[in-house]
Amino acid sequence: MAKIKYGYYPGCSLESTAKEYDLSMHVTAKLLDVELAELHDWNCCGASSGHCTNYELSLALPARNLAIAEKAGLNVAVACAACYLRFKQTNHDLKKNDTLRQKVESLIEMPYKGNVEVKHLLEVFAKEVGLEEIKKRVKKPLKGLKLAAYYGCYLVRPPDVTQFDDPEQPMLMDNLLAALGAEPVEYTHKVECCGGSLLLGRVDIVQKLVDDICQAALDAGAQAIVTACPLCMANLDTRQSKTKVPVIHFSELTGLALGAEPKQYNVWLKKHINSPAPILKAKGLI
């Protein structure tokens, strides 16, 4: 298989509160022959307050990163669902309004023609590398693990902008987990909101939303919840008030199944609040 190369946009969370996501993403990408070239001099994409502050600002922040990628001749891969939506929304709005695109170009003082494709790394792994190829590379099947794939809001909505998967019943992460040997469970809350940035101002709302998601996963027989967003991870991992469900990034499980070394995955797993380590040990995976 030819090597796949993307301009990698880590975003703010993956360089701070979700460092384990970044680390596991790099290990997993390497194991799948995906080259992630970090965008030079990238900036915050504005999620999740930029679009609530000023419309042009909400486009200019992601557009600058897209312009950097366009200059480098690379499409963009992101790991954060919130960053993903901001990039996709910017491309969507600028492609249909040339006057607006020119205004944004003047704001960022860089040309951008809208030629950069944006993908979440879940798409890169599951679609471009492909599930069959991933199956071939699995060294440690996740046998016996019952997992709830949690997509949240940003990956699937609005569907005409993200065009990620079915907005009500996405299956991309479920299919990846199955390819790794795990058993994805069907449950009612895979695209329900976790509260997003309300974590900072309305913890009561976030706790109710998180508890509902976690309880739905438990009721379906899940032993852990799998995320594709550092903001969702932060809420689900830290704001459970009635449950203690382990939460893990999809890249951590993928890397583990593909043969990541203990010195690598032990660093990831230590950063969780509701650690998935006990269930992984019980299944003989670590």
ABEGO torsion letter per residue (X at the ends): XBBBBBBBBAEAAAABAAAAAAAAAAAAAAAAGBBBBBBBGBBBAGOAAAAAABAAAAAAAAAAAAAAAAAAGBBBBBABAAAAAAAAAAAAAAAABAAAAAAAAAAAGBBBAGABBBBBAAAAAAAAAEAAAAAAABABBABGBBBBBBAEAAAAOBAAAAGABBAABBAAAAAAAAAAGBBBBBBAAAABBAGEAAAAABAAAAAAAAAAAAAAAAAAGBABBBBABAAAAAAAAAABAABBBBBBBAAAAAAAAAGBBAAAAAAAAAABABBAAAAAAAAGAX
